[in-house]
Amino acid sequence: MMTKTSLVLLFLMTTLQITGCGKETDPKIAFESGDYETALNLWIPLAEKGNPEAQNYLGILYYLGLGTDKDYKQALEWYERAARAGHPDAQRNYGDMINFGRAGLKKDNKEAYKWYFAAAQQGNEKATRQIEVIAASGNLSPNQQMHAKIAANEFIMDEKKRFTSHDTYIDR
């Protein structure tokens, strides 16, 4: 014969097992465990409410076709929203879209440099390497690089990480 305590414990264990069989509710955990469709469905409402991390993840899912069809235009849209909100990984991803001419974009070294710089200033090391590649290519003059850095300031959230120039000869 079971005691009340034993019955309560049995009930709790059964309830936990049943609820543990449900779908994941954390989009990051769903993404990292490879359940991309669930991650997509969980990220969408967050992204639509303006969450930059969710927007970046949606960009990744659409770009790679994970849990949905590949769609560079959707990826571009979500990356841009998150990039403009100051998300460094999205800024690098958006810079890649521009740098490599994805989603029908014309390749633009100065615009890509701007987004890479914003991302790099906020700690994205991959963006730092892309800046070096563009600078070494010779396709962007030092003056163009400086203007791109100044333009990037709008998307660098921490004022201390923004680019400042003491040059007085810069022509806008």
Residue frames as a rotation matrix with the C-alpha (Angstrom) as fourth column:
MET 1
0.577 0.817 0.000 0.00
0.817 -0.577 0.000 0.00
0.000 0.000 -1.000 0.00
MET 2
-0.285 -0.704 0.650 1.38
0.699 -0.617 -0.361 3.42
0.656 0.352 0.668 -1.01
THR 3
-0.208 0.137 -0.968 1.64
0.816 -0.522 -0.249 6.30
-0.540 -0.842 -0.003 1.37
LYS 4
0.821 0.541 -0.181 0.50
0.394 -0.767 -0.507 9.80
-0.413 0.345 -0.843 0.50
THR 5
0.293 -0.811 -0.506 4.11
-0.483 -0.582 0.654 10.91
-0.825 0.053 -0.563 0.10
SER 6
-0.572 -0.500 0.650 4.83
0.225 0.666 0.711 8.06
-0.788 0.553 -0.269 -2.30
LEU 7
0.214 0.753 0.623 1.77
0.902 0.092 -0.421 8.94
-0.374 0.652 -0.660 -4.37
VAL 8
0.844 0.052 -0.534 2.75
-0.026 -0.990 -0.138 12.60
-0.536 0.131 -0.834 -4.53
LEU 9
-0.137 -0.980 -0.145 6.29
-0.438 -0.072 0.896 11.69
-0.889 0.186 -0.419 -5.61
LEU 10
-0.454 0.054 0.890 4.98
0.621 0.735 0.272 9.30
-0.640 0.675 -0.367 -8.24
PHE 11
0.627 0.764 0.152 2.63
0.685 -0.448 -0.575 12.00
-0.371 0.465 -0.804 -9.55
LEU 12
0.634 -0.453 -0.627 5.44
-0.363 -0.890 0.276 14.60
-0.683 0.053 -0.728 -9.71
MET 13
-0.446 -0.844 0.297 7.83
-0.143 0.395 0.908 12.23
-0.883 0.363 -0.297 -11.50
THR 14
-0.162 0.481 0.862 5.18
0.866 0.487 -0.110 11.30
-0.473 0.729 -0.495 -14.06
THR 15
0.834 0.496 -0.243 4.30
0.363 -0.824 -0.436 14.96
-0.416 0.275 -0.867 -14.62
LEU 16
0.254 -0.833 -0.491 7.95
-0.499 -0.548 0.672 15.89
-0.829 0.074 -0.555 -15.11
GLN 17
-0.577 -0.459 0.676 8.46
0.264 0.678 0.686 13.05
-0.773 0.574 -0.270 -17.59
ILE 18
0.223 0.755 0.617 5.40
0.911 0.064 -0.408 14.06
-0.347 0.653 -0.673 -19.59
THR 19
0.905 0.117 -0.410 6.29
0.035 -0.979 -0.201 17.76
-0.425 0.167 -0.890 -19.68
GLY 20
-0.019 -0.994 -0.106 9.88
-0.320 -0.095 0.943 16.89
-0.947 0.052 -0.316 -20.55
CYS 21
-0.326 -0.040 0.945 8.64
0.697 0.664 0.269 15.29
-0.638 0.746 -0.188 -23.77
GLY 22
0.721 0.675 -0.154 7.25
0.432 -0.612 -0.663 18.59
-0.542 0.411 -0.733 -25.08
LYS 23
0.541 -0.481 0.690 8.88
0.629 -0.313 -0.712 20.90
0.558 0.819 0.134 -27.61
GLU 24
-0.422 -0.781 -0.459 11.77
0.906 -0.384 -0.179 23.11
-0.037 -0.492 0.870 -26.56
THR 25
0.694 0.719 -0.042 10.71
0.720 -0.694 0.007 26.61
-0.024 -0.036 -0.999 -25.52
ASP 26
0.367 -0.673 -0.642 14.14
-0.063 -0.707 0.704 28.29
-0.928 -0.218 -0.302 -25.58
PRO 27
0.977 0.113 -0.179 15.01
-0.179 -0.015 -0.984 29.17
-0.114 0.994 0.006 -29.20
LYS 28
0.219 -0.971 -0.093 18.76
-0.964 -0.201 -0.174 29.19
0.150 0.128 -0.980 -28.56
ILE 29
-0.324 -0.281 0.903 18.67
-0.547 0.835 0.064 25.67
-0.772 -0.473 -0.425 -27.08
ALA 30
0.642 0.613 0.461 16.48
0.077 0.547 -0.834 24.48
-0.763 0.571 0.304 -29.97
PHE 31
0.820 -0.394 -0.415 18.96
-0.556 -0.376 -0.741 26.03
0.136 0.839 -0.527 -32.45
GLU 32
-0.108 -0.969 0.223 22.02
-0.994 0.108 -0.011 24.55
-0.013 -0.222 -0.975 -30.75
SER 33
-0.273 0.057 0.960 20.41
-0.307 0.941 -0.143 21.10
-0.912 -0.334 -0.239 -30.57
GLY 34
-0.977 -0.214 0.024 19.61
-0.035 0.268 0.963 21.20
-0.212 0.939 -0.269 -34.30
ASP 35
-0.206 0.967 0.153 15.86
0.901 0.248 -0.356 21.64
-0.383 0.065 -0.922 -33.97
TYR 36
-0.932 -0.361 -0.013 15.88
0.320 -0.842 0.434 24.52
-0.168 0.401 0.901 -36.45
GLU 37
-0.397 0.862 0.315 12.17
0.387 -0.153 0.909 24.52
0.832 0.483 -0.273 -37.24
THR 38
0.443 0.514 -0.734 11.32
0.875 -0.069 0.480 24.99
0.196 -0.855 -0.481 -33.57
ALA 39
-0.383 -0.674 -0.632 14.03
0.737 -0.635 0.230 27.64
-0.557 -0.378 0.740 -33.24
LEU 40
-0.872 0.094 0.481 12.61
0.334 -0.604 0.724 29.48
0.359 0.791 0.495 -36.26
ASN 41
0.046 0.997 0.054 9.09
0.503 -0.070 0.861 29.45
0.863 -0.013 -0.505 -34.83
LEU 42
0.437 0.056 -0.898 10.34
0.891 -0.163 0.424 30.66
-0.123 -0.985 -0.121 -31.46
TRP 43
-0.592 -0.753 -0.288 12.62
0.678 -0.659 0.326 33.38
-0.435 -0.002 0.901 -32.86
ILE 44
-0.474 0.393 0.788 10.00
0.674 -0.413 0.612 34.93
0.566 0.822 -0.069 -35.21
PRO 45
0.629 0.777 0.022 7.78
0.608 -0.509 0.610 36.60
0.485 -0.370 -0.792 -32.56
LEU 46
0.405 -0.564 -0.720 10.83
0.661 -0.363 0.656 37.83
-0.632 -0.742 0.226 -30.67
ALA 47
-0.640 -0.677 0.363 12.38
0.718 -0.361 0.595 39.24
-0.272 0.641 0.717 -33.86
GLU 48
-0.142 0.689 0.711 9.14
0.701 -0.437 0.563 40.94
0.699 0.578 -0.421 -34.84
LYS 49
0.825 0.410 -0.389 9.11
0.559 -0.487 0.671 42.65
0.085 -0.771 -0.631 -31.42
GLY 50
0.797 -0.523 0.302 12.57
-0.370 -0.819 -0.439 44.09
0.477 0.238 -0.846 -32.16
ASN 51
0.739 -0.563 0.370 14.91
-0.154 0.393 0.907 41.64
-0.656 -0.727 0.204 -30.39
PRO 52
0.408 -0.629 -0.662 18.27
-0.912 -0.319 -0.260 42.01
-0.047 0.709 -0.703 -32.25
GLU 53
-0.597 -0.629 0.499 19.57
-0.609 0.759 0.230 38.58
-0.523 -0.166 -0.836 -31.22
ALA 54
0.045 0.718 0.695 16.40
0.222 0.671 -0.708 36.95
-0.974 0.186 -0.129 -32.55
GLN 55
0.816 0.247 -0.523 16.69
-0.380 -0.453 -0.807 38.97
-0.436 0.857 -0.275 -35.74
ASN 56
-0.103 -0.936 -0.336 20.28
-0.984 0.046 0.173 37.83
-0.147 0.348 -0.926 -36.25
TYR 57
-0.611 -0.094 0.786 19.34
-0.206 0.978 -0.043 34.20
-0.764 -0.188 -0.617 -35.65
LEU 58
0.524 0.820 0.230 16.50
0.117 0.198 -0.973 34.48
-0.844 0.536 0.008 -38.17
GLY 59
0.542 -0.422 -0.727 19.03
-0.818 -0.463 -0.341 35.85
-0.193 0.779 -0.596 -40.63
ILE 60
-0.559 -0.798 0.228 21.24
-0.750 0.603 0.273 32.81
-0.355 -0.018 -0.935 -40.05
LEU 61
-0.267 0.533 0.803 18.34
0.099 0.844 -0.527 30.38
-0.959 -0.062 -0.278 -40.43
TYR 62
0.792 0.589 -0.163 17.18
-0.061 -0.189 -0.980 31.96
-0.608 0.786 -0.114 -43.70
TYR 63
0.285 -0.772 -0.569 20.72
-0.938 -0.345 -0.002 32.36
-0.195 0.534 -0.823 -45.02
LEU 64
-0.730 -0.659 0.179 21.59
-0.638 0.752 0.165 28.70
-0.244 0.006 -0.970 -44.45
GLY 65
-0.127 0.774 -0.621 18.12
-0.693 0.379 0.614 27.30
0.710 0.508 0.488 -45.06
LEU 66
-0.922 -0.201 -0.333 17.85
0.102 0.700 -0.706 25.73
0.375 -0.685 -0.625 -41.62
GLY 67
-0.624 0.755 -0.202 14.27
0.473 0.160 -0.866 24.89
-0.622 -0.636 -0.457 -40.63
THR 68
0.505 0.714 -0.485 13.07
-0.041 -0.541 -0.840 26.79
-0.862 0.444 -0.244 -43.69
ASP 69
0.696 -0.272 0.665 13.95
0.717 0.198 -0.669 27.32
0.050 0.942 0.332 -47.33
LYS 70
-0.430 -0.868 -0.247 17.12
0.808 -0.492 0.323 29.30
-0.402 -0.061 0.914 -48.11
ASP 71
0.605 0.627 0.490 16.13
0.760 -0.638 -0.122 32.90
0.237 0.446 -0.863 -48.63
TYR 72
-0.438 -0.898 -0.037 18.91
0.884 -0.423 -0.201 35.48
0.165 -0.121 0.979 -48.95
LYS 73
-0.363 0.352 0.863 16.45
0.069 -0.913 0.402 38.38
0.929 0.205 0.307 -49.14
GLN 74
0.778 0.623 -0.079 14.85
0.076 0.030 0.997 37.39
0.623 -0.782 -0.024 -45.82
ALA 75
0.333 -0.750 -0.571 18.31
0.942 0.287 0.173 36.86
0.034 -0.596 0.802 -44.32
LEU 76
-0.571 -0.565 0.595 19.37
0.608 -0.779 -0.156 40.31
0.551 0.273 0.788 -45.51
GLU 77
0.142 0.734 0.665 16.28
-0.087 -0.659 0.747 41.93
0.986 -0.164 -0.029 -44.03
TRP 78
0.907 0.242 -0.344 16.76
0.280 0.262 0.924 40.35
0.313 -0.934 0.170 -40.59
TYR 79
0.026 -0.969 -0.247 20.52
0.998 0.041 -0.057 40.94
0.065 -0.245 0.967 -40.54
GLU 80
-0.457 -0.211 0.864 20.00
0.379 -0.925 -0.025 44.60
0.804 0.316 0.503 -41.43
ARG 81
0.566 0.737 0.370 17.42
-0.082 -0.396 0.914 45.15
0.820 -0.548 -0.163 -38.68
ALA 82
0.836 -0.283 -0.470 19.71
0.547 0.384 0.744 43.61
-0.030 -0.879 0.476 -36.05
ALA 83
-0.168 -0.955 0.243 22.80
0.955 -0.218 -0.198 45.38
0.243 0.199 0.949 -37.44
ARG 84
-0.199 0.166 0.966 21.12
0.131 -0.972 0.194 48.77
0.971 0.165 0.172 -37.25
ALA 85
0.840 0.524 0.138 20.15
-0.107 -0.089 0.990 47.98
0.531 -0.847 -0.018 -33.65
GLY 86
0.325 -0.823 0.466 23.85
-0.919 -0.391 -0.049 47.50
0.222 -0.412 -0.884 -32.84
HIS 87
0.823 -0.021 0.568 24.15
-0.210 0.917 0.338 43.68
-0.528 -0.398 0.750 -32.74
PRO 88
0.035 -0.936 -0.351 27.83
-0.790 -0.241 0.564 42.97
-0.612 0.257 -0.748 -33.59
ASP 89
-0.555 -0.228 0.800 27.33
0.176 0.908 0.381 39.49
-0.813 0.352 -0.464 -35.06
ALA 90
0.462 0.790 0.403 24.52
0.670 -0.013 -0.742 40.77
-0.582 0.613 -0.535 -37.26
GLN 91
0.675 -0.288 -0.679 26.72
-0.452 -0.889 -0.072 43.68
-0.583 0.355 -0.731 -38.32
ARG 92
-0.477 -0.875 0.083 29.37
-0.515 0.355 0.781 41.25
-0.712 0.330 -0.620 -39.47
ASN 93
-0.354 0.426 0.833 26.76
0.593 0.790 -0.152 39.08
-0.723 0.440 -0.533 -41.20
TYR 94
0.749 0.637 -0.179 25.23
0.324 -0.589 -0.741 42.12
-0.577 0.497 -0.648 -42.89
GLY 95
0.246 -0.775 -0.583 28.72
-0.703 -0.556 0.444 43.25
-0.668 0.300 -0.681 -43.92
ASP 96
-0.625 -0.444 0.641 29.26
0.025 0.810 0.585 39.82
-0.780 0.382 -0.496 -45.50
MET 97
0.253 0.808 0.532 26.04
0.712 0.217 -0.668 40.16
-0.655 0.547 -0.521 -47.49
ILE 98
0.875 0.030 -0.484 27.26
-0.199 -0.888 -0.415 43.51
-0.442 0.459 -0.771 -48.85
ASN 99
-0.003 -0.993 -0.119 30.89
-0.686 -0.084 0.723 42.44
-0.727 0.083 -0.681 -49.29
PHE 100
-0.764 -0.299 0.572 29.99
0.082 0.835 0.545 39.33
-0.640 0.463 -0.613 -51.27
GLY 101
-0.744 0.476 -0.469 27.00
-0.667 -0.491 0.560 40.81
0.037 0.730 0.683 -53.13
ARG 102
-0.884 0.467 -0.001 24.37
0.461 0.873 -0.161 38.44
-0.074 -0.143 -0.987 -51.73
ALA 103
-0.119 0.972 -0.202 20.59
0.723 -0.055 -0.688 38.84
-0.680 -0.227 -0.697 -52.17
GLY 104
0.445 0.310 0.840 21.07
0.878 -0.337 -0.341 40.87
0.177 0.889 -0.422 -55.33
LEU 105
0.804 -0.212 -0.555 23.17
0.107 -0.867 0.486 43.55
-0.585 -0.450 -0.675 -53.63
LYS 106
0.727 -0.670 0.150 25.95
0.010 -0.207 -0.978 45.24
0.686 0.713 -0.144 -55.54
LYS 107
0.313 -0.710 -0.631 29.29
0.937 0.339 0.084 44.56
0.155 -0.617 0.771 -53.85
ASP 108
0.660 -0.044 0.750 30.32
-0.037 -0.999 -0.026 47.71
0.750 -0.011 -0.661 -51.97
ASN 109
-0.099 -0.830 -0.549 33.67
0.660 0.358 -0.660 47.74
0.744 -0.428 0.513 -50.16
LYS 110
-0.750 -0.205 0.628 33.04
-0.208 -0.829 -0.519 51.01
0.628 -0.520 0.579 -48.31
GLU 111
0.197 0.909 0.368 29.60
-0.809 -0.061 0.585 49.96
0.554 -0.413 0.723 -47.02
ALA 112
0.649 -0.033 -0.760 30.88
0.233 0.960 0.157 46.50
0.725 -0.279 0.630 -46.03
TYR 113
-0.440 -0.895 -0.074 33.86
0.445 -0.146 -0.883 48.12
0.780 -0.422 0.463 -44.28
LYS 114
-0.395 0.380 0.837 31.47
-0.657 -0.753 0.032 50.35
0.642 -0.537 0.547 -42.29
TRP 115
0.663 0.747 0.048 29.52
-0.588 0.479 0.652 47.37
0.464 -0.460 0.757 -40.96
TYR 116
0.423 -0.607 -0.673 32.64
0.523 0.770 -0.365 45.30
0.740 -0.198 0.643 -40.31
PHE 117
-0.583 -0.679 0.446 34.14
0.064 -0.585 -0.808 48.22
0.810 -0.443 0.385 -38.39
ALA 118
0.034 0.685 0.728 31.03
-0.852 -0.362 0.379 48.61
0.523 -0.633 0.571 -36.23
ALA 119
0.866 0.304 -0.397 31.11
-0.130 0.903 0.409 44.87
0.483 -0.302 0.822 -35.46
ALA 120
0.106 -0.929 -0.354 34.86
0.552 0.352 -0.756 44.84
0.827 -0.115 0.550 -34.79
GLN 121
-0.504 -0.281 0.817 34.64
-0.363 -0.789 -0.495 47.78
0.784 -0.546 0.295 -32.39
GLN 122
0.272 0.708 0.651 32.10
-0.942 0.058 0.330 45.76
0.196 -0.704 0.683 -30.42
GLY 123
-0.057 -0.479 0.876 34.29
-0.765 0.585 0.270 42.66
-0.642 -0.655 -0.399 -30.20
ASN 124
0.871 0.373 0.319 33.59
-0.095 0.766 -0.636 40.60
-0.482 0.524 0.703 -33.33
GLU 125
-0.014 -0.999 0.052 37.00
-0.223 0.054 0.973 39.20
-0.975 0.002 -0.224 -34.30
LYS 126
-0.089 0.034 0.995 35.86
0.838 0.542 0.056 37.83
-0.538 0.840 -0.077 -37.67
ALA 127
0.884 0.432 0.181 34.88
0.465 -0.763 -0.450 41.37
-0.056 0.481 -0.875 -38.64
THR 128
0.541 -0.771 -0.336 38.37
-0.365 -0.576 0.732 42.57
-0.758 -0.273 -0.593 -37.70
ARG 129
-0.342 -0.674 0.655 39.86
0.323 0.571 0.755 40.10
-0.883 0.470 0.023 -40.17
GLN 130
0.290 0.524 0.801 37.47
0.939 0.008 -0.345 41.26
-0.187 0.852 -0.489 -42.91
ILE 131
0.927 -0.034 -0.374 38.53
-0.027 -0.999 0.024 44.88
-0.374 -0.012 -0.927 -42.33
GLU 132
0.036 -0.999 -0.007 42.14
-0.289 -0.017 0.957 43.84
-0.957 -0.032 -0.289 -42.80
VAL 133
-0.253 -0.072 0.965 41.30
0.740 0.628 0.241 42.00
-0.623 0.775 -0.105 -46.03
ILE 134
0.718 0.577 0.389 39.44
0.694 -0.548 -0.467 44.99
-0.056 0.605 -0.794 -47.49
ALA 135
0.775 -0.484 -0.406 42.21
-0.299 -0.847 0.439 47.40
-0.557 -0.219 -0.801 -46.44
ALA 136
-0.195 -0.922 0.336 44.88
-0.077 0.356 0.931 45.14
-0.978 0.156 -0.141 -47.96
SER 137
0.219 0.356 0.908 42.96
0.809 0.454 -0.373 44.81
-0.545 0.817 -0.189 -51.23
GLY 138
-0.806 -0.558 -0.197 43.70
0.392 -0.753 0.529 48.42
-0.443 0.350 0.825 -52.14
ASN 139
-0.439 0.729 0.526 40.07
0.734 -0.046 0.678 48.93
0.518 0.683 -0.515 -53.18
LEU 140
0.749 0.656 -0.098 39.41
0.572 -0.564 0.595 51.45
0.335 -0.502 -0.798 -50.41
SER 141
-0.039 -0.792 0.610 41.60
0.145 -0.608 -0.781 54.50
0.989 0.058 0.139 -49.83
PRO 142
-0.711 -0.270 -0.649 42.61
0.667 0.035 -0.745 55.49
0.224 -0.962 0.155 -46.30
ASN 143
-0.905 0.421 0.064 40.26
-0.426 -0.888 -0.176 58.49
-0.017 -0.186 0.982 -46.58
GLN 144
-0.126 0.884 -0.451 37.36
-0.563 0.311 0.766 56.20
0.817 0.351 0.458 -47.59
GLN 145
-0.255 -0.041 -0.966 38.19
0.574 0.798 -0.185 53.92
0.778 -0.602 -0.180 -44.67
MET 146
-0.963 -0.133 -0.235 38.08
0.269 -0.564 -0.781 56.90
-0.028 -0.815 0.579 -42.31
HIS 147
-0.599 0.801 0.002 34.68
-0.759 -0.568 0.317 57.99
0.255 0.189 0.948 -43.65
ALA 148
-0.009 0.571 -0.821 33.37
-0.110 0.816 0.568 54.44
0.994 0.095 0.055 -43.26
LYS 149
-0.583 -0.276 -0.764 34.55
0.684 0.341 -0.645 54.41
0.438 -0.899 -0.010 -39.64
ILE 150
-0.964 0.267 0.012 32.82
-0.243 -0.857 -0.455 57.72
-0.111 -0.441 0.891 -38.95
ALA 151
-0.274 0.905 -0.324 29.61
-0.756 0.005 0.654 56.40
0.594 0.424 0.683 -40.55
ALA 152
-0.241 0.116 -0.964 29.84
0.270 0.962 0.048 53.25
0.932 -0.249 -0.263 -38.42
ASN 153
-0.967 -0.230 0.110 29.68
-0.025 -0.342 -0.939 55.29
0.254 -0.911 0.325 -35.20
GLU 154
-0.321 0.929 0.184 25.90
-0.886 -0.364 0.287 55.50
0.334 -0.071 0.940 -35.49
PHE 155
0.567 0.566 -0.598 25.69
-0.442 0.822 0.359 51.72
0.695 0.061 0.716 -35.00
ILE 156
-0.414 -0.715 -0.563 28.27
0.350 0.446 -0.824 51.34
0.840 -0.538 0.066 -32.22
MET 157
0.524 0.842 -0.127 26.27
0.422 -0.127 0.898 51.40
0.740 -0.524 -0.421 -29.02
ASP 158
0.532 -0.419 -0.736 29.10
0.766 -0.133 0.629 52.10
-0.361 -0.898 0.250 -26.54
GLU 159
0.995 -0.081 0.056 30.29
-0.050 -0.910 -0.411 55.66
0.084 0.406 -0.910 -27.13
LYS 160
0.442 -0.886 0.141 33.75
-0.523 -0.127 0.843 54.77
-0.729 -0.447 -0.519 -25.80
LYS 161
-0.081 -0.449 0.890 34.21
0.420 0.794 0.439 52.32
-0.904 0.409 0.124 -28.69
ARG 162
0.859 0.472 0.198 33.30
0.390 -0.353 -0.851 54.83
-0.331 0.808 -0.487 -31.38
PHE 163
-0.002 -0.857 0.516 35.87
0.996 -0.048 -0.077 56.13
0.090 0.513 0.853 -33.84
THR 164
0.810 0.148 -0.567 37.17
0.226 -0.972 0.070 59.63
-0.541 -0.185 -0.821 -33.30
SER 165
0.197 -0.742 0.641 39.37
0.954 -0.005 -0.299 61.45
0.225 0.671 0.707 -35.72
HIS 166
0.320 -0.188 -0.928 41.36
0.448 -0.834 0.324 64.56
-0.835 -0.519 -0.183 -35.02
ASP 167
-0.642 -0.508 0.574 42.06
0.728 -0.171 0.664 65.14
-0.239 0.844 0.480 -38.70
THR 168
-0.120 0.600 -0.791 40.72
0.094 -0.786 -0.611 68.49
-0.988 -0.148 0.038 -39.79
TYR 169
-0.645 -0.229 -0.729 41.15
-0.634 -0.372 0.678 67.95
-0.426 0.900 0.094 -43.55
ILE 170
-0.738 0.396 0.546 38.52
0.457 0.889 -0.026 65.25
-0.496 0.231 -0.837 -43.97
ASP 171
-0.749 0.557 -0.359 36.13
-0.661 -0.582 0.474 66.10
0.055 0.592 0.804 -46.77
ARG 172
-0.315 0.742 0.592 32.65
-0.096 0.595 -0.798 64.69
-0.944 -0.308 -0.116 -46.36
